[in-house]
């Protein structure tokens, strides 16, 4: 989200930092994918924690943005347009991943999740305290293994022909908790006029164009690293 009543530069900066962290993570993944470096991107503690931190930051920001965009009035037309765009881009991600990773294709990645979470989350913007409480309960319940959606995958996997493993999975539990927490804390964050932070122009740019950057950075990285991999191998 970029424009509310006034531009919230701190929000752009936060989102931009998260986008940069995501790009660095994906760059590391691509180096692993093309066998240019040897890192345990799937099971290594550093990489696993990094992914959790980056996704958590993104999804808390989704919740904050939902609250700001739909307070005091829910903008249903704007929401529908946003969800439609996310749905289309999510479909592109799924189709491309089927070609690149036929045994690990993406059926419910971050864009799929944000589209669904936006529809669910908008009903909580009027009750941020409830959103915060439920969000915390979801996260804590997941940590202590009280809440899980493994049963849904067990049921849907053979029915829908889903792959056993996937390159990206952002399930409703626990990640809906992060969105709801974002909605819950948004009311306490500064919403008045703000000025760009010094030396943060690059982050602000990434934050304002996060969705575009998300879609184009991986094709660019692949295009740069693929020829290098051919030379090295």
Protein Blocks (a to p, Z undefined) as FASTA:
>chain_A
ZZlfbccfklmmmmmmmmmmmmmmmmmmmmmmnopaccdfklgmklmmmmmmmmmmmmmm
mmmmmmmmmccbdcfklmmmmmmmmmmmmmmmmmmmmmmmmmlccfbdfklmmmmmmmmm
mmmmmmmmlmmmmmmmmmmmmmnopaccklmmmmmmmmnopafbdfbdcdfblklmmmmm
mmmmmmmpcfbdcdddehilmmmmmmmmmmmmmmmmmmmmmmmmmmmmmmmZZ
